Amino acid sequence: MFLKIVKSANKTDYIYVVESYRDDDGNINHKYLFSLGRLKDFISTPMFKKLAQKALALDSNLNTGSIDLSCLSDGEVLKYGHFVIKRSIIQDNEDNP
């Protein structure tokens, strides 16, 4: 699972949660699980900030106890997205069987 940013025909970036799989011929395909909406809108949501804080907390090199998201670029935060979302889904499933 990973986050995929897709540019629409009107040049708006959208963010999706995507899963990779191989078809019967061995070709790699992507299955769009769900949309997180417009990238610029998603980055400003409390959900994104919470995910970013969880992702950075998991990275021992960046774990400082308090996280200032203003000093991070989108790429530095988004590269952890797939791990955080997968972990959150697993944790939700364990909490709510």
NUBA-55492 format. One record per residue (C-alpha): chain; residue in three letters; x, y, z negated. Coordinates in Angstrom, 3 decimals, padded with zeros to 6 digits, m for minus. Example, Ala and Ser with C-alpha at 12.3 -4.5 7.8 and 13.67 -1.06 7.14 Angstrom:
REM NUBA-55492
@c->A&r->Ala&xx->012.300&yy->m004.500&zz->m007.800
@c->A&r->Ser&xx->013.670&yy->m001.060&zz->m007.140
//
This chain:
REM NUBA-55492
@c->A&r->Met&xx->000.000&yy->000.000&zz->000.000
@c->A&r->Phe&xx->001.189&yy->003.476&zz->000.742
@c->A&r->Leu&xx->000.037&yy->007.018&zz->001.338
@c->A&r->Lys&xx->m000.164&yy->008.099&zz->004.951
@c->A&r->Ile&xx->m000.491&yy->011.676&zz->006.123
@c->A&r->Val&xx->m002.301&yy->012.022&zz->009.450
@c->A&r->Lys&xx->m002.637&yy->015.223&zz->011.471
@c->A&r->Ser&xx->m006.083&yy->015.628&zz->013.017
@c->A&r->Ala&xx->m006.858&yy->017.144&zz->016.423
@c->A&r->Asn&xx->m007.442&yy->020.530&zz->014.770
@c->A&r->Lys&xx->m003.943&yy->020.376&zz->013.150
@c->A&r->Thr&xx->m005.258&yy->019.661&zz->009.628
@c->A&r->Asp&xx->m003.293&yy->017.127&zz->007.568
@c->A&r->Tyr&xx->m005.310&yy->014.409&zz->005.841
@c->A&r->Ile&xx->m004.000&yy->011.899&zz->003.301
@c->A&r->Tyr&xx->m005.077&yy->008.257&zz->003.260
@c->A&r->Val&xx->m004.345&yy->005.184&zz->001.180
@c->A&r->Val&xx->m003.247&yy->002.581&zz->003.708
@c->A&r->Glu&xx->m002.344&yy->m001.095&zz->003.587
@c->A&r->Ser&xx->000.029&yy->m002.778&zz->006.041
@c->A&r->Tyr&xx->m000.605&yy->m006.261&zz->007.360
@c->A&r->Arg&xx->000.437&yy->m008.493&zz->010.240
@c->A&r->Asp&xx->m002.081&yy->m009.819&zz->012.745
@c->A&r->Asp&xx->m002.052&yy->m013.345&zz->014.198
@c->A&r->Asp&xx->000.567&yy->m012.321&zz->016.771
@c->A&r->Gly&xx->002.892&yy->m010.903&zz->014.102
@c->A&r->Asn&xx->002.262&yy->m007.263&zz->014.988
@c->A&r->Ile&xx->002.176&yy->m004.772&zz->012.119
@c->A&r->Asn&xx->m001.136&yy->m002.958&zz->011.673
@c->A&r->His&xx->m002.465&yy->m000.488&zz->009.139
@c->A&r->Lys&xx->m005.795&yy->m000.771&zz->007.381
@c->A&r->Tyr&xx->m007.158&yy->002.514&zz->006.026
@c->A&r->Leu&xx->m008.525&yy->001.735&zz->002.551
@c->A&r->Phe&xx->m009.841&yy->005.204&zz->001.744
@c->A&r->Ser&xx->m009.260&yy->008.891&zz->002.337
@c->A&r->Leu&xx->m008.032&yy->011.300&zz->m000.303
@c->A&r->Gly&xx->m009.153&yy->014.249&zz->001.830
@c->A&r->Arg&xx->m007.201&yy->017.207&zz->003.141
@c->A&r->Leu&xx->m003.588&yy->017.174&zz->002.021
@c->A&r->Lys&xx->m003.523&yy->020.828&zz->000.952
@c->A&r->Asp&xx->m006.719&yy->020.350&zz->m001.096
@c->A&r->Phe&xx->m005.541&yy->017.077&zz->m002.651
@c->A&r->Ile&xx->m002.203&yy->018.517&zz->m003.818
@c->A&r->Ser&xx->m004.013&yy->021.178&zz->m005.842
@c->A&r->Thr&xx->m006.307&yy->018.701&zz->m007.659
@c->A&r->Pro&xx->m005.824&yy->017.583&zz->m011.266
@c->A&r->Met&xx->m005.853&yy->013.967&zz->m010.006
@c->A&r->Phe&xx->m002.755&yy->014.617&zz->m007.869
@c->A&r->Lys&xx->m000.966&yy->016.326&zz->m010.728
@c->A&r->Lys&xx->m001.773&yy->013.384&zz->m013.007
@c->A&r->Leu&xx->m000.523&yy->010.891&zz->m010.397
@c->A&r->Ala&xx->002.624&yy->012.942&zz->m009.856
@c->A&r->Gln&xx->003.318&yy->013.067&zz->m013.583
@c->A&r->Lys&xx->002.838&yy->009.285&zz->m013.860
@c->A&r->Ala&xx->005.136&yy->008.712&zz->m010.898
@c->A&r->Leu&xx->007.839&yy->010.942&zz->m012.263
@c->A&r->Ala&xx->007.526&yy->009.409&zz->m015.714
@c->A&r->Leu&xx->008.221&yy->006.004&zz->m014.139
@c->A&r->Asp&xx->011.425&yy->007.304&zz->m012.624
@c->A&r->Ser&xx->013.993&yy->007.237&zz->m015.420
@c->A&r->Asn&xx->016.245&yy->009.672&zz->m013.560
@c->A&r->Leu&xx->013.593&yy->012.385&zz->m013.605
@c->A&r->Asn&xx->011.933&yy->011.624&zz->m016.936
@c->A&r->Thr&xx->012.494&yy->014.700&zz->m019.075
@c->A&r->Gly&xx->009.379&yy->014.612&zz->m021.239
@c->A&r->Ser&xx->007.778&yy->017.621&zz->m019.571
@c->A&r->Ile&xx->007.363&yy->017.997&zz->m015.839
@c->A&r->Asp&xx->007.273&yy->021.272&zz->m013.943
@c->A&r->Leu&xx->005.644&yy->020.409&zz->m010.606
@c->A&r->Ser&xx->006.360&yy->023.844&zz->m009.159
@c->A&r->Cys&xx->010.028&yy->022.929&zz->m008.626
@c->A&r->Leu&xx->009.242&yy->019.780&zz->m006.585
@c->A&r->Ser&xx->008.637&yy->019.563&zz->m002.878
@c->A&r->Asp&xx->005.689&yy->017.587&zz->m001.523
@c->A&r->Gly&xx->008.009&yy->014.838&zz->m000.292
@c->A&r->Glu&xx->009.667&yy->014.321&zz->m003.669
@c->A&r->Val&xx->006.290&yy->013.753&zz->m005.303
@c->A&r->Leu&xx->004.524&yy->011.872&zz->m002.494
@c->A&r->Lys&xx->007.245&yy->009.248&zz->m002.046
@c->A&r->Tyr&xx->006.051&yy->007.614&zz->m005.279
@c->A&r->Gly&xx->002.352&yy->007.700&zz->m004.429
@c->A&r->His&xx->001.941&yy->004.130&zz->m003.243
@c->A&r->Phe&xx->003.499&yy->002.753&zz->m006.413
@c->A&r->Val&xx->001.374&yy->004.894&zz->m008.719
@c->A&r->Ile&xx->m001.887&yy->004.154&zz->m006.922
@c->A&r->Lys&xx->m001.213&yy->000.407&zz->m006.833
@c->A&r->Arg&xx->m000.294&yy->000.420&zz->m010.524
@c->A&r->Ser&xx->m003.395&yy->002.492&zz->m011.395
@c->A&r->Ile&xx->m005.662&yy->000.105&zz->m009.489
@c->A&r->Ile&xx->m004.127&yy->m002.912&zz->m011.234
@c->A&r->Gln&xx->m004.439&yy->m001.218&zz->m014.625
@c->A&r->Asp&xx->m008.083&yy->m000.264&zz->m013.940
@c->A&r->Asn&xx->m008.839&yy->m003.867&zz->m012.968
@c->A&r->Glu&xx->m007.229&yy->m005.141&zz->m016.160
@c->A&r->Asp&xx->m009.129&yy->m002.605&zz->m018.295
@c->A&r->Asn&xx->m012.485&yy->m003.284&zz->m016.580
@c->A&r->Pro&xx->m012.598&yy->m006.992&zz->m015.610
//
